[in-house]
């Protein structure tokens, strides 16, 4: 049977126990239900998990208020049941989550609801015979299953046992070709058994039906029947005993030597719902004893791996669940055999990347490693996968995925063993018994060391292991071994053919992993770890430099460089010996990081970093010695240090920029308006200003781009050796050409080596015309030219050369512009640090202008789009920050009002609606800040006076907006502010009503006034006004609205806004101040509905329904006595 067949005896049984369909006639319409209840259904359909749970609680609370004192289910409860049951057939994902939850809770909380009534509603509102398409039918089937599931979980069946048997028969007889539908239905029967197993109705209603079905045994067995058997065996061991199993299932145990064949058939059949794993598999593994794991795996698990994709996925699931059992080492090695590990690699490589089946295995391995601290077990898991590596099959990326999943969970000893094996692989030695000499594999192995830096840094041994790996990478990146030494780590033997490519890969890996440690979120424990790691690295560097007979640096270090390293060592020692308070410790931490970075930079670029080292040492010395200072006094070393950090941000190295950001974070508390000016000056510098600025310098972007490309390439694995050799040859050729150009001072030689610009050559030929020498024969004599012809050709050639110069100048100008944009993007990292850490009032307010200017500029220049997006993201963080109350005294009321005035003027010229709204959000933030500052001042002004001051700065632009058509997109500015600052703008309501009612005013002004009034009139405003204020507004505004509605000259757009305002007033007031409305309004609205455009139909209907629902008393304008009439 497909679906629920109403012609079967089961359906007739349901109809016998259900009441008459009169219940359907008393369920109210949506218009008769409280709007607050209706809104909650929208939340259930679209909100997040937390909001859905809150909405269900609110819905139950409102329904209990309505139900209070009512004998039967109130109308709101009945409507909610109808709405939820009908909504279960919706294909929307969140509806299928939120509605069953609400339905279950309503059935559980309201005991007055009868189970038979609910089943009647399900049958009526989810009638499969009414489905118009196969997809709609499938959605209804899913809805029925979800409804039955909610009924079962609500325990409503415990009150009415007559509904149990029909429901059970429906669940057992349901069949469909849609596997996803069947999967949802098959969850209901086990749920019903588990709910009812301890209830008296189980023996009489459920067990006889189940016993009859289970007695069929292995005959035409389905996964569903086996699932029911396993559930009953768990909950009813006295009924599903050895005798029952022997009689009906041919064996005393479900899992045994005699049943493996049948079980394999059932499990293979359960894959028809691929990729969903049938619940019977989980129950079967729960039944499997540990001692039978080996037999079960050989008879069933391994066979599944030889099947199609759905069978292999099931095999992966079985493997992932078996791993979680308490297995011994031998059983684990059997499960993770070489063949199975290769299948895991294959699955990771070829299956759906969004949901690879092998990911289940990796997750289980992570759980296993977390639950056990047995070093032998951890090493076994690692060996099973690493010994399966086959470089010829290109499995390195898949092994990387496996290692990245298990390394963070390894014990320290197992992690050290694996790291040592990887270092052996890098050096060309044996890797778990196998030797790999390929350069690409060795480069790949270098990048695997990065995985150990995602390992938990909570243990001292782990930190030591990570420091050891950093030392290994540094040694091989910057030094060459002259002779072996057992006293210096990683200098005991020379690796096999460790060439330039591997050295460069080690260099990049060192930078990447050192960067990972430096950029940790520096709480107290992690900061100590970072400091200790930095100290260990510097000590190791010092040992390498001092043992020049053992190792030699790749780049020669002169005496000046060695002296700089010695000075850095002395300064670090001095800082370590100083006891500091918390504020000074941040400075010392920042300089430790900076000096260590500069010491490492000596080995990369020794010539260019010496001046920076001296500046940094000077700043450090002044910072350490200046122990006592006033709070308002800026450290004299700060400006110099900021210049150093800005210079580091121009560097192409990511490590340099990350360290600069980390140092800036440590000193952010010292930033003052003066020092902030160094940053904002660059941020607000126009790109056009640098076009002819010869002093504007920037880091080597090409070098940076190549470095980042190298990082990406090294992570993916190097290319083939042949390609690498070709690249090396090309690089050598390029170097030789550059050397020749530098050495050759002769003009003719330089001209010979120059790359010919073919476009420029063609322009010269076009300029010369027939006089151009197009032949290679130098002996051919050319005819003489006249003076006029020579002048003509001279002018043409001059134009060609000028064109070439303009192109070169334009290119140089564009390069400088792009460099400035790049620097601004990087400096915004500093601004982000300030926004997150420095909540001083003066700092926060100074950041508004530069961030908005950047966004404004980006919307006018497409090349600045990335810069603008980052700036506006930080701006939105800025106006959400909480300013420190201790710093309120740093700014005055006048400063804030001036800033808001500037922002209002800025918003007038903003090129987009989004930017205008962002500016208004910033003004709202400043308004709140102004109120907070006023409340904590020694002589606070009244709130009314503050509101008046705020309104005064808005009035000029508001008047200009109403009178002038040049304020494009400016309505959204006031719309946003009116909603957030309703009381400030309420004083303008009378003026807006006057502007709307004056026929002599321009239509655009009247339309704008009506739109602004619509924004003002909402629940938020109504709650903030006194009763007298609201009554005065209503009695003044409603006659104006009636006059406009009855006017024959009103334009459609204006009428729309006026009617929206009228609807808002009716909705909020609820008749409290509208007892007397002229009866003419009803025919007026009916006339507008008939004669007006379609856009007015809905609004007119809404107004008429509001008038009818509120039952307002009408009074004819010319009649003195009152008459009670209700608009129809």
N, C-alpha and C positions, 0 to 999 in steps of 0.2 A: 504494500500500500504506500502511495506517495502522499504525505501530509496526513490530515485528519479527515477520514471519509465519514460523512454524516449518515451514510446508509448502513454502516456496520452496526452490529449489536452494541459495541462499546459506546458509540455515540448516542444510541438510544438510551443506554443506561444513564449517561450524563443528563440527558433531557428529563428523565424521570425524577432525578433527585434535585434538579434545578427549579427555582421558583418561576412564576410567570414573568413574561418580559415587561411587566409594568414598571420595573425599576428603571428601564431605559427612558421612560417618558418623563421622569422627574429630575433627570440630570440637567442642570442649568447650562445655559450658553456662556461663552467666554465674557460677553458684555455684562453679565450679571454677577461676575466674580470680581472680588477685590483686586485692584491693579497690583498691589503689593505681592499677592500670591502669583499672579500671572508672570511677573518679572522673574520670579525664582525659577520658573521652568526654562527660561532663556539661559540663566546661569548654569543650570544642570546640563545644558546642551553644549556649552562652549567653554566653560571655565576650567581652571586647573583642578588638580585633585583636592588640594586644600580648600579652595573656594567651593567646590561641589559639596564637600562634607559640611561646610558651614551652611550652604544653601539648604541642604536636607534638614539640618537642625532648625533653621528658620522656618521652613515649610511646616514641619511638625508643630512648632510653636504656634504659628498662625492658625493652623487647622484645629488645634486644641482650643484656642480662643473661640473659634466659630462653633465648635462642637459642644461647648460647655452648656449644660442644661437641656440638650436636645435628646429625645428618646432614641431615634434611629440615626443613621449616618446623615450628617448635615449636607447641604447642597455643595459646599466647598469640598468636602471629602469625596463625594461622588464624582464631582468634576475632575478632581485630581486623579482618581482612579482611572477615569475614562481617558484623560489626557496622557497619562503615563503608559497605559496599555496600548493605545493607538500609536503612541510615539515609538514603541519598541520595534516597529517595522521600518523605522527610518534607517537609511544606509549610512547616516552620519556616525562617525566613530565614537565621538564623545557621548552621543545620545545613548548608545548601547552600553555605556559605562554608568552614566549618571542616572538614567531613568530606572533601571533595575534596582539600584541602590535605594532610590526614593520610594519605589513601590514596595520593596521588602520592609522598609522602616515603617511606612504607613500601615501595612497589614499587621506588623508586630505591635505597634503602639495603640491601635484602635481595635480593641477586642469586640466592639459592636459590629464590625464587618463580618459577614458570613462567607465562608469559603465557597459555597455554592454560587453566591452572587458574583464573586470574582471570576470563577470559571465561566459563568454565563457571559460576563463582559469579554473575556478572552475569546470565546466562541463567536460573539457578535462582531467585535471590532477587528478581529484578525481572521476573517473568513477567507479561506483560500479560494473559494469559488468566485470571489469578487476580484481576484488578481487579474490584471489586464495583460501581463507579460510574464515571461519566465523569471526575469530578474525581480519583479515585484513579488512574485510567488516565493522566491527564495528569501527575500527580505521578511516576508510574513512568517515563513517557517522559522527563521531565526528569532523573530519577535515572539512567537509562541514558546519556543524553547527558553528564551530569557524570562518570559512571564511565568512559566512553570517553575523555573529555577528560583525566582523570587518568592513564589507561593510556598515552595518546599522549605526554603531557608527561613521564612517568617514564622514557621510553626503553627500556621493557621489550620493545617490539616489535623492537628492534634485535637482540635475542638469538634471537628465534623468528620467522623470516620467514613461516612457514606461516600465521600468524594475520593477516598484513597484508591479504591479498586479501579474505577474508571480512569483515573490519572495514570495508574501503573500500566494498565493495558494500552493506553495511548503511547506511553514511552517505549514499551516493548515491541509494539507493532509498527512504529514509524520507520520508514525507509525512504531514501532519496539517492539520486545519482550524484548530488553535490557533496563532496567529501567534507568541505568546510562547514556545511550545514549539519551534516551527520555528527561531526565532532562535537558541536555545541549540544545537540540533543543527547548524545551518549554520556554527557556529564551529569545529566539530571537523574538517571536511574541510580547510579552509585550514591548520589547525594540523598535521594529518597530512602535508600536502604540504611544509610548511616544515621539519618535523622530519626527513622522510625524503629530501628532495631530494638530499642529498649522500651518501646511503647506496646501496650497490650494489643493495639490494632495490628501489629506486625504478624502475630501468630495467626490471626483470623483472616486478614485481608491480603497480606503480601506474601508470606512464606508459601502458601499452597501454590500460587502462580509461579514463584521462583523455583520451587521444588520440581514442578512438572517440567520446566524448561531445562534445569540442570541435570535431570535424570537422563537426558538424551546423550550426555557424555561427549565423546569425540566424534560422534556422528554429525557431519555437516557443522562442525564447531566453527564459531566465528570469534574474532577477538572480543566482541562484546560479551558473549556468553562466558568466555574464560575470565574476563574481567569481573563479572558478577560472581563467579565461583571463588575467585581469590578474595573478593571483598567479604563474601559470606564466610569464608574460612577464617578470616581475621576476626570477624565479629560474632560468628556462630560456630565456634569449634566443636560444640556438642552435636551439631547437626551435620556439618561437613567434617566427618571423622574418617578414620581409615576404612571403616566398613562401607560408608557411602562412596568413597573414592574407588575402592576395590570393585564394588558392584557396578558402578556407572562409568568410571574413568579408567578401568583396567589396571590400576596401580594404587598402592596405598599412599603414595606421595605424588604430588603434581609434577615435580621435577625429579627425574630419575632416568636410568639407562633405557627403560622401555618407552619413555615419553619424549625423548629428544626429537625424534622424527616429526611427531605431531606438533610439538612446540615450535619447531622451525617453520612448519607450514603456517601456523597461526601468526607467528611474528612477521613472516613475509607478507601475509595477507593484510597485516595491520599497516603496511606502508602505503596503502591506497590513498591515504590522506596526506601524502608527502607535500610539503616538508614537515607537517605537524607529526610529532611523535605520539602514538596512541598510549593512553594511560595503562593499558594492559602490560606494556613493557616495564613500566616503573613498578607495578605490583608484582610482576614475576621476579624481578631482581630483589625485591624485598623478601620474597619467599626463598631465594637461593641461599643455601648455607655456604660458608666460606670454603669448606672442604671440597665442594663440588664445582668451584670456580674453574679449575683447570679443564674438567670434562665438559662443562657447559661451554667454555670458550672454544674448545676444539670442535665440538659437535655443532655449534650454532654460530658463535661470534665470528670465527675466521671464515666460515662459509659465506656469511653476509658480505664480507669484504670482496668476494669474487663476483658479486652480483652487479646490478645496475645502480645508478646514482641513488635512488631511494633506498635500496638495500644497504649501500655503503654508509649512507647517513645514519641509518638505524644501527649499523655496526659501530659507528663512531659514538653514538649515544650509549650503547651497551658498554663500550670500553670506558667511556667517561664515568659511568656509574660504578663499574667494577673497581676502578682505581680507588674510589672512596672507601671501599671495604678494607678491613684490617688484614691486609695481605702480607705474606712474608716476601723476602727478597726474591726467592725463586719464582713465586707466582707473578711478581711484578715484572721480572725479566721476561717471563713467558708472554705476558700481555703486550709488552713493549718490544717485541721481536723486531729484527731488522726489516722484515717484510711490512709489518704494521707501521713502523716509523716512516718507511718510504711512502706508504699510503697516506700518512698524515702530511708529508711533504707535498705529495701530488694533489691532495685536496686543497691545501693552502695555495697552490699555484694555479689551479684551473677552475675551482668552483666559485660560486657567487661570493664576491668579496664582502658584501654586506652581511652575509650570514654563512660563513664557511662552517661545515660540519666539524672540522678539526678544532675549531675554537672551543667546542664543548670539552674536548680532551685537554686542551691547554688550561682551561679554567679549573678543571678537576685536578690537574697536576699542581696548580698553584695552591689549591685548598689542601691537597695532600702534604705539600711541603710546609705549609703554614702550621698544620696540625702535628707534625712530627719534627723533632730536632735531632733525628738520627743522621749523623754525618754519612754513614755508609749508604743509607737509603737515598739521600740527596745526590751523592756521587753516582749511584746506580742509575738514577733517572737521567742525569747528564750524559753518562757514557752511552746509554741506549740510543740517544739521538745523535750524539757526535760521532759515534762509530759507524752510523748509517750514512754519513756524508759521502757523496759521490760527486767529485768536482766535475767529472765528465758530463753528468746529468744536469749541471748548473743548478744545484740545490742550495747555494749559499744564501740566497734571499729567504728561502723557506726556513733554513736553520737559524737565520737571524730572527725570524718571527718567533720560533720556538724559544730561543735563548732569551729574547726580550720578555717572554712571558714567565720564565722560570727563574732567571737570575735574581730579580728583586726578592725572591722568597727563599734563596739558598742560605744555609748556615755559613758562617764565616770560613770555616775550614773547607767546605765544598767550593765556595766562591774563590778562595785562594788557589785551590787545585786547578780549577777551570781557567783562571787567569794565567797561571803558569803554563798550562798547555797552550793557550792562545799565544803567549809570548814565544813559546817554542815554535809554533806555526809561523809567526812573523819572521823568526830568524832562520827558517828553512829546516828546522829539525822535525822530529816525529811528533805528530798530533794524535794522541790516543792510538799509537801503533802504526799510523799511516803517515807517509811523507808527501807533502804538497810543495812543489817548487815553483808553481806558476806565480808570476808577479801579481796578477789580479787577485788571486786567493790571498796572498800575503797582505795586499792592501786592504782587502775586505776584512781580514782578521784584525788589523789595526783599529778599524772602526768599531769592532765588537767590544773593545775595551771601554767604549763609552757606556755600554749597558751597565757596567758595574757602578757607575755614578748615579744611577737611579735606584741603587740598593739603599735600604734604610741606613741612615747615618747615625742611628741611635747608639750603636755600640762602638767602643773604643777600637776593637779589632777591625771593624768595617772601615773606620776612618783611616786606620793605618794602612789597610789594603788599598784604599783609594789614593792616599798620598804616595804609596809605593808605585802605583801605576802612573801617576803624574810624573814622578821622577824618571821612570822608564821612558816615557814619551819624550820628556825634555832632553834626556841624555842622547837619545837617538836622533832627535830633531836638530840639535845644535852642536853636537860634539862628535868627534871621530876618535875611536879607541886606538892608542899607539901600542899599548901592551896591556896584558891582563893584570888585574889586581883584585884580590879577594876582599880587600878592606873597603873599597868603594862599591856601593850597590850598583848592579847592572854593568859592571866593568870586568866581570870574571872571564868572559870569552868574546871573541869577535864573531858577530853573525855572518852567515854565508851570503856573499854578494849583496850587502846592504847598500844599495845605490841611492842616487839622488831622488828618484821617484818615491822610494820608501821614506826617505828623510823628510820630503815635503809633506807626505801623508801624515807622518808622525807630528810634524809641526802643526798642521791643521787640527789633528786630533787633540793635541795638547791645548791649543787655544780654545777649542770647543768645550773641553771638559773643565779646564780651569775657569772658563766663563760660567759654566754651570754651577760651580761651587761659589764663585764670587757673587753671583746674582741670586743666591738663596734669600728668602725672606728672613731678615736678620733679627730673630728674637734672641733672647739672652743666650740660650744654649747653642743655637746655630752660629751666632756671632763668635762665640768662643771656639767653635769648630773651624770656622773660616780663618780666624786669627792663627790658630795652631797649624792649620794646613799651610798657610802662607809662610809661617816661620819655618816649617819643615822644608818647603820648597827652596826658600832662600838659603837655608843651611846647606842643602844639597848643592845648590849652585856654587856656593862658596867653596865647598869641598872639591868640586870639579875644577874651578878656576885655580885653586891652590895646588893642584896635582897636575901640572902641565906636562910632566913626563909620562903620565898615564893617558890623559885625554887632551885633545887639542880642539879649540873651537873652529867651526867652519869659517867664521869671519875673524880675521886677526884683531886682537884687542891691544891697543897701544897703552902707553903709560897713563895718559890722561883718563882713558876709560877705566882702567884698573883703579885709579885714584878715586873716581866717582863711585865705583862699587864699594870701595873701602869707606867712603863718607856715608854712603847709605847704610852700611852695616853699623857704623858708629851711632848714627841717628836712631836706628831701630833699637839698638841696645839701650840708648838713653831713654827712649819712650817706654820700654819695658820696665825700667827701674823706677818710673814715676807712679806714685799712687794718686789717682784722680777721682773726682766725683763723676756722676753720670754724664753731665754735659760735656766735660773735658774728655771723657773716655770716647765719646763719639768722634771728636777731633782726632784723637790718637788712632782710633780704628781706621778713619778715613785716610790718614797719612801712611799708615802701615800698608794698606792696599795700594795706594798710589806709588810709594817708593818701591814696593816689591814689583809692581808692574813695570816701572821704569828700569829696574835692574834686569828684568827679563827682556825688555825692549832693547837693551844694550846688545844682545846677541842677534837681533834682527836688523837694527839700524843704528849702529854705534855712533855715527857722525852727527845725526840730526837730533839725538835725544840728550846730548850733554848739557845744552843750555836749559832745557826743560828740567833736568835733574837739579841744576843749581838753583833755579827759581823755586822748585818744590822744596828743596832743603831749606832755603831761606824762609819760606812760608811756614814750614814745619817748626823751625827753631823759634820763630816769633810766636807761634801759637802755643808751644809748650811753655815758653818762658813767661808768657802773659797770663799769670794765674789769677789776678784780681782785676776786674773791669766792671764799669757801670753797665746797667742793662741797655742803655740807649747808645752806648759807644760801639761803633762797628769795628771789628778787629782789623787792624791795618794790613793784615796779610790776606784778607778775603778777596780783594779785587785782583790781586796777583794770581791767587789760586783759581778764581773764576776764569781768568784769561787762559790759564793752563787747561782747564776743563773744556772750555770752548774750543781750544785748539785740538784737544783730543777728540772732540765730536766731529771734527773735519777729517779725522783719520779714516781710511778705508776699512780698517780692522774692526770687526764687531766686538772683539774683546776690549779694544780701546774705548769704544763708546759705552759699553756696558759698565766698565770700571768707572768711567767718568760719571755715569748716572748714579752708580752706587756711592761714590764719594760725595756727590752733590746731595744725595739723600741724607748722608751723615751730617752734613753741615747746614742743612736747610733751616735749622732754627736760627742761624746767624744772619740769614738773608734779611736785608732791610730795603726800604724803597730805593736807596741810592744804588745798592748792589744789584737789585732787580732791574734797574735801568740799563745795565750792561746787556741784559738779555732782551728786554723789550725794544731797545734801540735797534738791534739786529732784526727782530721779528717784524717791526714796523717799517723797516727799510724797503723802499720800493725796488722792484726788479729793474725798473728803468734807470734807477740811480747808479747801478753797477755796470751798466753797458760800457761806459767810458772810464770806469774806475780801474786804473792800472795797478793800484795797490791791493785790490781785492784778490786774495789768494785762497786756494782751497786744496784739499788733499787730492791725491792722484786717484780720480774716480775709476779710471780704466783699470788701475791695479786692484782697486776694491772689487770691481765687478768680476775680474778674473779670479780673485781670491774666493768670492762667494760661489762662483761657478765651480772652482776646484773643490770646495767643501761639498757641494751637491754631488759632484761626480764621485768623490771619494766615498760618500755614503752609499751610492748606488753600486759601487764596484768599478774598478778600472777597466779600460778597454783591453782588447787583445794586445799581446806583446808586440806584434808587428806594427799595429797602429801607433803604439807608444814610441817605438823606435823611429818611425817616420816623423812623429811630432818632434822628437829630440833633434833629428837631423834638420827639420825646418827651423827650430829654435836656434840651432848652431849657425845656420845660414844667415838668419836675421841678425844675430849678434855680430857676425863677421862684417855684414854690410854696414851696420851702425859704426863699428870701429873704423872702417875705411872712410866713412863720411867725416868722422871726427878728426882723423889724422890728415886727410887731404885738404890742404889750405888753398890749393890752386882753384881759381874760379872755373876753368874749363873742366877740370876733373869733377868738381862738384856738380857742374851742369850735366855732365855725362851720367852721374849717378842719380840725378833727380828723377823722380817718377813723373812721366809726361802726363799732363792733363789733356786728354783727348778733346774734351768739350772746349777748352780754351784754344787749342790748336785749330779747331774748326771755326771758332769765332774769328781768329786771325786770318784764316784763309778767306772767309766771307768778306772781311774788311778789305783785303787786298784785291779780291776779285780775280781778274785775268792776270794781274801782276804777280800772283802767288806762284812760287816755284814748286810745281807738283811732280817734278822729275827728280831722279837720283843722280842725273848726269851733271856733275859740277863743272864740266868743261863747256857746257852750252852757254853761249853769250846771250845776255838779256838786252833788249832794246832800251835806249835811254828814255827817261820820263821827262815831261815838261814840268815847269815850276808849279803850274796849277794842278797837274795830276799828283805831283808829290805832296802838295798841301792837302789835297783831298784824302790821299792815303794816310798821311800823318794824322789827320783828324779822326779817320776811321779806326786806326790803330790805338790812338789815345782813348777813344771810347771803349774799345775792347778791353784795354788794360784797366780802365776805371771800373768797368763792370766786374772784372775779376777781383779787384780790391774791395769793391762793395760786398761781394759775396763772402770774401774772407772775413771782413769786418763784421758782417752780419752773423756769420757762424761763430766767431769769437764772442760776440755779444750774447747770442743765444746760449752758448756754453756757460758764460758767467751767470746768466739768469737762472739756468738750471742748477748750477752749483749753489746759488743763494737759496733757492727753494729747498734743495736737499738739506742744507744747513738748518734752515728754519724747521723742517720736519724733525730733525734730530734734536734741536733745542727744545722742541715741545715736550720731549721726554723730561727735561728739567721742570717745565711748567706743570707737568702731570705730578711730579714729586711734590711740588709746592702745594698743589690743590689737595693732595691726599694727606700731607703731613703738617704744613704750615697754615694754620687757621687764624692767623692774625688778621684783624679787620682791615688794616691798611694794605696788607699784601693782597688780600682777596679782592678788594675794590680796584686795585691797580691793574688787575688782570682782565677786566671786562673789555676795555677798549682794544688792546692788541689782538685778543682772540676774535672779536667781532670784525675787526679790520681784515684779518686774515681770511675769514669766511667770505666777507664781502668781495675781497679781491679775487678769491678763487672762483666766484660765480661770474666774474667778468673776464677772467682769463682761464681758459681750459687747462693750460699747462700746470696750473696751481690747484687742480681739483683734489689731489691726494692731500695736499697741505690743508686745504679748506675743510675736508672731511674730518681730519684729525683735530683741527682747531675747534670745530663746532662740537665734537664729542667731548673735548675737555671743557668747553664752555658750559655744556649741559651738566657736567659734573660740578662745575664751579658754583652754579646757582642752586645746587642741592647740598652744599657743604654747610656745616654748623660752625659758625664763627665763634671763636673762644670769647666768652663774656669778659674775661680779664683784659681784653684788648679793645673793648668798646671805646675807651677814652682816646684811642689813637686817631679817631675820625670824628668829625662834627656833623651836625645836622645840615649845615650849609654845604659841606663837601658832598654829602649824599644827594641833596637836591640838585646840585650842579651836575653831578654824574648822571642822574636820571634825566635831567633836561637835555644833556648831550645825547643820551641814548634815544630819547624821543625824536630829536632832530635826525639822528642817524637812521632811525627806522623809516623816516619819510623817503629816504633815497635808497633803501634796501631793494635789491633787484628781484626778490622772490618772497612768496608768502611764508615759506618755512622760516626764512631769516627774520621776517617781521615778528612772527610768533615767538621765536627764540628771544628776540630783544624784549618783548613784553614779559616773558617769563623772568628774564633778568631784572626787569624793573620791579616786578612783584617781589622778588627776593630782596632787593634793596629796600622796598617799602617795609617789609617785615623787619629787616635789620634796623631801619629807622625807628620803628615802634619799640623794638627791644632796647635800643640805645637810650631812647627817651625814658623808658620805664626804670632804668638803672641810674639815670643821671641824678645829681643832687637836687636840682629844681625841675622835676619833670613837668612838662606841659600837659594839658588835658588831651585826651585822645581825639576829641572833637576838633581841637586846634591843629593837631597833626594832620587829620584828614583834610582840613581846610587847606593847609599848606600843600598837601599832595595834589588836591584838585586844582589849585592855582597853576601848577606846572603843566597840567594836562589841558587846561581850558584853551590856550591859544591853538594847539594842534587840533583839539576837538572842534573848535569853531571853524578852523581852516578845512577840516575834513567835511563838515556839513556844507560850507559855502563854496568850496573849490572842488572841481572835478579832477584836479591834478594829483590827488592823494590816491594813487592806484594801489589796490589791494590792502588799503589801510583799515578796512572794516574789521578784519581778523585781529588787528592789534587791539582795538577797543573791545571786541567781543571776548577775547581772552582775559583782559584785565577786568572787565565788568563782572565776569563770573567769579573772579578771585578776589576782587576788591569791591563788593557790591555797595557797601555803605559809603565809600568815598564818592562814587558816581551817582548816588541816589539823588543828591541835591540838584542834579542836572535833569531829573525826570520831568519837572514842570516845564522847563524850557523845551524839551524834546516834544512834549505833548502839544505845546503851543506851535512849534514848527510844523508838526504833523497836521494840525488843524487849519493852519493859515493857507487859504487857497491861493493867495497872491505869491506865495513862495514857489521856487522852482520845484518841479516834480522830483528831481534827484535829491534835493534836501529833505523833502517830506518822506521820501522812500528811505533815506538813510536814518532819519529820526525814528521811523517805525521799526526798522530793523534793530536799532539799538535798544528801543523799549522792549522788544521781544526778548532780547538777551537779558535785560534787567529783571523782567517778571518771571521769576522761577521760585521753587520751594526754598532755596537757600536765602534769597532776598526776603521772602515772606517771613521766615523765622527770625530774621535780624531786625525787622521793623516792629514798631509798636502797633497796637490795634488802631490807634488814632491815625498814625501815619498811613497805614494801609487803606483805611476807610476813606481818608481824604483823597488819596490817589485814585481809588476806584470810582468814587462819585464824580471826580473831575474827568477821568479818562473815558469812561463808558459812554457818556453823551457824545463826546467827540467821535468815538468809534461808530456809534449809531448814525451820526450825521454823515460820516464818510461812506458808510454802507448804503445809505439812501440816496447818496449823490449819484447822478447819472453821468457825471464827467470824470469819475475816478478811473484811472487806468488799471488794467488787470494785475500788473506786478504790484502796484501799490495796494490794491484790494487784497491780494494774497497776504501781504505783510500785516495789514490791519486785521484781517480775520485770524491770523496766527496769534497776534497780540490778544485779541478777544478770547480765543480759545485758552491761552495761557491764564488769563484772568479768571475765566470760568472754572478751569481745572483747580486752581490754587484756592480760590475764594470759597468754593463749594456752597454758594448761595448765602453766605453770612451777610454780605453787604449788597446783594443784588435782588432784594425782595421786590423792587419795583422796576420793571423793564417795559418799555412800550410794546404793546402787542404787535406793532407794525414790524418788529424785527423778524418775526417768523415768516410772514409772506415775503419780506425782503430777501431773506436767506433762500427761500424756496425759488424765488425769481432768479437770484444770482446762480443758483444751482442749475436751472434750466437754460438760462441764456448765456452763462459764462463759459469759458473754456474748460476743458477736462480737468486741468490742474486745480480748479476751484471746486469740483464736485466732491472730492474727498473731504476738503476742509469744511464745506457747507454741511455735509452729512454729520461730521463730527460735532459741529456747533449745535445742530438741531438735536442730536442725541444727548449732548450735555444739558441743554435746556430742558429736555423731557425728563432726563434722569433726576435732575435736581428739583424738579417740580416747582420752579420759581413762580411766584405770584406776578401776574401781569397787570399793568394799569394802562388804560388808554390815556394818551397824553392830555386830551381835552376834557376828560371826565374826572370829577373830583372824587367820587366814591370809588372804593376798591372793589374789584371782582376777582374771584379766585379762578384762574384758568390755567390750564396746563398745555403748553405747546405740544402739538402732535407731530 
